[in-house]
């Protein structure tokens, strides 16, 4: 029990430290969308699409490998940290060189000449952020979650200031990129100083331990790299076919709701820990745990998705102004992507050590999105990229369910809690009807319409759920209590 309590406290501390980052990551585009015109905002979104892609791929698993090696090999922890630091620095410089050498080609590929002067600053921002990627990981691995939480929070606040202040002072995208590089430089210096304080002279590269480190990191990096590509491919497909203004409209439509990822990640982590214990002892109990996790998530995520779809126009206008009203139909489609997260198939496959299957699954999804995005864009316009992403996700999730049914020794007809999922979908859909009627009939501005619609939807959904039966009511109350 003391160990469980310690872990729980550490998780709560880290979650508290990450909360400002989620809020800030969500808020920065809202500020910049009001400061920049659509073309400049589209250029900003393209730059950080490139950054997000390279940051996920270029780490080659070296930073994440410290979670494994630092706690387990304390005598060589400094060497592992130094290896990661040196490798990430070298990769960062390589990224700067590549972005400089191919800046014109990248701009032409993404149909945006305005990218050219910003790609080298982006490269330096990327390089410095790669170096500092080990910062909080080392602190967590050295069992200093409180310090890591403070590092996360202060870093995110400073990042927001360095992005937003130059834009507010009318320095434009050049000012934002300068602020980004300055922030990343300070963070990199603090990272090196912190590692020296932690390890002292032991902070030195060692090729002997590097071989073992790479053997662990590279397979992980392959899976992550494929996932990063398939997650972002639809945006590259849009950028390659449309100008920066259209891309800005599309990027706003693909608005991420961070609380969904937080809920799903937390549920999956708990499920994986419990299922790992059950799967060899009681496969039926493991399947019941999976079903219960899906049901809980469905009764939380389905209503959120339904509300976002019904109120898409008001949400987009409130957050990004009426300039981006054309993003609302895309946001309606994009909100459907969160439905697939309810199945949590990746977590189950990881419990059953299906890592090779996960790599293949990500590769298939990447191929499907790449193959479908172009034709769908030609037929459906901007919405086609989202439709391609939805179809690819549906195919891959369906195949994963079949795979899991075989691993658990049950027919596909018994693989999912179909009745409970259908019940959640029915409640979410029916509750949307009065919400839609009130929102559209009131003619209120978005700032007033959204709270009113949310209250109506919450009451309608709760009433519907209360009427479905005693067992489901108990699950609903337990789910709500767990979430809170």
N, C-alpha and C positions, 0 to 999 in steps of 0.2 A: 504493500500500500504506500509506504513512503516514496518508493521509486515512481509509482504511478502519479502520486501527488506532485512530485518534482517535475515530471514530464509535462503534466497538465499546466503547471504554473509557467513553465518555459514556453509552452505553446501560446498561452494567453498573453504573456509578455511580448513575444514576437508578433503576434497578431495585432496587438495594440500599436507596436512600432510600425507595422506595415500599413495600418489604416490610413494615416495621412498620405502615404504614397498612392494608395488607390484613389483617394479623393483628389489629390493633386493631378495625377495622370489623367483623370476624367475632366478636371477643370481647366487645364492649360489650353486645350483646343477651343474651349468655349470662349476664353478671353481672346485668343488670337483670331478666331473667326469674326469677332467684332472689330478687331484692329486692322486686319488685312482685307484687301479686296479678294474676290473669289480666286483669281488667278494666282495671287501671291500665297493665299492659304492652300491652294492646291499644290503649289510648289513645295511649301512646308510639309504637307502630308506625304508627298512623294519622297522627299529627303528622308523623313523618319520612317517611311516604309523600307527604304534601302538600309537604313541604320538597324531597324528591328530584325531584318533578314540576316544581315551580316553578323550582328551581335549574337544571334542564336546559333549560327553555323560556325563562325570563326573561333569560338572558344575551344572547339575540338574536345569538349568534355574535360578540359584541364582544370577549370575552376571547380566544377562539380565533383571531380575526383577527390578533392580535399575533404569532402564530407566522409569519404570512405577511409582515406589514409591517415589523416591527422589524428583522429581519436584512436586508431588501431595501432599505429606505429609512432608512438610518442618520441622515441629516440631519433627518428628520421623525419619528424614533422616539419622541421625547419627546411630540410632539403626538399621535401615535397612542395612546400609553399614556394620556395625559391624557383624550383623547376616550373611551376605553374606561372609564376610571375614573369620569368624570362621567356617562356614560350608565348605567353599572351602579348608581351611587349614586341616580340619578333613578328608575330602574326599581325599586330596592330600596324607596325611600320609597313608591312607588306600590303595591308589594306589601303593605307595612304598612297603608296606607290601605284597600286592598281587603279584607284579612283582618279588619281592625277593623270595617269597615262591614257585612260579610257573615258575621260570625262565627256568628251564630245560624242563618243559613241553611245554612252549611257543616256545622255540627254536626247540624242536622236531616237534611241530605242523607246524612250518614254514620252516621245513627242513633246518635249518641253526644253527649248534652248535656255530658258531661265535657270535651269539646274546647274549649268556649267560653272559659274563663279562660286557656287556653294559646295561643290563636291569635295574639294580639298579640305576646307574647314570641317565638313562632315567627317572626313577621314580621320582628322586629328581628334575630333570628339570621340569617334569610335575607338581609336587606338588607346586613348587615355581611359575610357570607360572599360575597355577590356582589361587593362592593367588593374583597375580597381575592382574588378568583378570578384576578386578573392577576398575583399575586405570583410564583409559581414560573414562570409562562409567560414573564414578562419575563426572569427569570434564565436560563432555558433558551435563550431567543432571543438573549440577549447572550453566549451560550457560556460560561455559568458553571454547568455541571451539578453540580459538587461542592457549591456553595452551595445550589443548588436541592434537592439530595438531603438536605442537612442541614435545610433549611427544611421539606421534606416530613416528615422523621422527627420533628423536634422538635414541629412543629405537631400531628401525629397523637398523639404521646404526651401533649401538653398537653390536647388535646381529650378523650382518654380519661379523664384525671384530672378534668377539669371535669364530665364526665358521671357518672362512677362514684362519686367521693367524696361528692357530695351525696346520692346514692341510698344509699350505705353508711351515712351518718350519719342516715338515716331522715327526710330532708327531702322525700322523695317526688318526684313529677313536677315540682312547682313548683321544687324545688331543682335538679333536672336542667336545667330550662329556664333558670333563672337562671345556672347554671354555663355553659350553652351560649352565652348572650348575652355573658357576661363574656369567654369565650374568643374569640368572634368579634370583640368590640370591640378586644381587644388585638391580634389578628391584623390587623385593618383598620388600626390605627395603625402597626404595623410595616410594612405594605404601603406606606402613603403615605410613610413615612420612607425606605424602601428605594428607591422610585421617585424621590424627590427626590435621594437620593445618586447614583443612576444618571444622571439627566438634568439635575438642577439647574434653572436658569431655563427650560430648554427644555421642562419639564413644564408645558405649558399647552394648553388646548383650541384647536382650529383647525377652523372649519367647512369650510374649503376641502378639507382632507384627510379630513374626516368623511364627505363625500359618497362618496369612493372607498372608504372603509372600510365604509360601509353597503352599497354595491353588492356587495362581497365577502361580507359577513357575513350578510346577510338570507337569501339562498337556502340557505346552509348551515344557518341557524337554522330554516328551514322543515322541512328534512329531519330535523334533530335533534328538533324539537318533536313531529313526528308519531311518530318512533320512541319518544320518552319516553312518549307517551300510549299507544301500543299495548303497550309493555312493562309498564306499570303498570295498565292498564285493569281487568284481572281482579281486582286487589286492591280497586279502587274499587267494582266490582260486588258483591263480598262485603261490604264495609263498608256499602254502602247497604241491604243486605238483612238483615244479621245484627248482633247487638250486639257490644260491644267484646270480650267474653270469647271469643265464637266467632271474631272476627277475629284475636285473639291466636293461637288454635289454627291458623288458616289461615296466618297470617304465618310461624309457626314451621315449618309444613310446606313453605313455599316457601323453605327455607333455601338460600342461594347458597353454592356451593363456590368460593372465589376462585381456587384454583389452576387450575381449568378455564379460566376467562377469561384467566388469565395465559398458559397454554399456547397457547390458540387465538390470542390476539392476537399473541404472538411469532411463531407459525408463519405467520399471515396476513401480517404485516409483511414477513417475509423472502420469502414467495412473491410478494407484489406487486412488490417491487423486482426480483426475477429475471424475473418474467413480463413486466414492462413492457419489458424488453430483448428478450425472445424473441418476443413476440406478432406483431411486424411482420416478423421475420426467419424464424421457424420456428414456425408455429402448432402443428404436431404436438409439438414440444418443449415449447411452452407448455402444451398439454393434458396431456402426460406429467408436467410439474411439478405441475399441479393434482391429477392422480390420485395422485402420490406424496405430496403434502401431505395429501390426504384419508386415504390409507392409513395414514400415520404417525399421524395424529390418531385414526383409528378404533382402532388397536391400543393407544392410550393411554386414550382416553375410554370406549370400550365396556366394558372391564373395570371401570373406576371406577364407571360407571353401574350395572352389574350388581351390584357389591358393595354399593353404597348401597341398591339396591332390596332385596336379600336381608337386609341388616342394618339396615334403616330403623328398626325399633323400638328396637334397642339404641343406635343413634346418637342418636336423639331423646332417649331417656331419660337417656343419659350427659351430653348437652350441656345439656338443658333440664329435667331431672328428670322423674319419672313423672307430674307434673301435666300434661305436654303429650304423654302417650302417644297421645292421639287424633290428634295431628299426623302420626303415622307413615304411615297410608295415603295422606295427601296428599303426604308427602315421597317415597313410592314413585313416585307419578305424576309429581311434579315432576322427579325424577331423569331421567325420559325426555326432558325438554326439552333436556338437554345433547347428546343424540344428533344433533339437527339441526345443531348447531354444527360437526360434522365436515365438512359439505359446503362450508363457507367460500365460498358463492356471492357474498356481498357483496364480498369482496375481488376476485374475478374481474371482477365487473361494474364495479367502480371502475377496474380496469386498462383495461377497454375503454371508459372514460369514459361509462358508462351512468348518469349521475347523475339524469337525469329519470326513468329507469325505477326507480331506487332510491327516489325520492320517491313514485312511484306504488305501488311495492311496499309501502312502509311504510303508505301510506294504505289500501290494500286490506286489509292485515293488521289495521289498527286497526278498519276497518269490520266485518271478519269477527268479531273478538273482541267488539266491542260488540254485534253482532247475536246472537251465539251464547251469550254469558255468561248472560244472563237466563234463557232457556229451559233451558240446561244446569243452572243452579243449581236451578231448579224440579224438574228430573227427578232429578239426581244429588246434590243437596246441595252441600256445600262443594267436593267433588271436581269438580263440574261446571265451575267456573271454570278449573281446570287443564286439563280436557279440552277446553274451548273454545280455550284458548291453544295446546294441542298441535295441534288440528285446523287452526287458522288458520296456524300455522307450517308444517305439512305441505303445505298448499295453496300457500302462497307459495314455499316452497323448491322444490316440484315445478315450478311455473311458471318459477322462475329457472333451473332446470336446463335446461328446454326453451329458454329464451332463450339461455343460454350455448352450447348445442349448435348453435344457428343461427349465433351469432357465430363459433364455431370451425369451422363447416362440416362437422359430423358428425351422423349420426342420433342420436336420443335413446338408442338401444340401445348406442351407443358413448360416451355422454357421461360415464358414471361407471365407476369400476373395480368393477363389481358383484361380481366373484368375490372380490376382496380384502376388500371391505366385508362380504360374507357370511361369509368365513373369520374375520374379526375378531369378528363377532357370534356365530358358532358357538363359538369358543374361549371367549369371555366367558360365554356361557350354560352351556356344559358345566362349566366350572370352578366355576360357582355351586352346582352340585348337592352336592358334598361339603361345601362351606362351609355351605350351608343345613342339611344333616344334622347336622354337628358343632355348629353354633351352637344349633340347636333341641334337640339331644339332650343337650347338656352341662349345661344349667340353671345356667350360670355367670352371675354378675352382669355387666352390660354392660362394666364396667371391665376384666374379665378375658376376657370373651367376644370383644370386638372385636379385641384383638391376636391371639388364637388364630385367629379366623376369617380375619383378614387374612393371617396366615402360611400357613394352609391354602390360601386362594384364590391367593396369589402363587405358591406351589409348583405348584398344579394348572394355573394359567394358563400359567406358564413351560414346564411339561412338555408341555402341549398345543401351544403355539406352536413348541416345539422339534421337534415331530413333523411339522410341516406342510411341511417341505422346506428345502433349502439356501438358496434365494433368499430365502424369507420369514424364515429365521433371520438372514440377513445384514441384512435390513431392520430386524428387531427389535432387533438389537444396535446398529445405527446410530442408531435412534430413541432407545433408552435412553441411549446416550452423549450424544446431542444434548440430551436433557432434563436430564441430570445437569449 
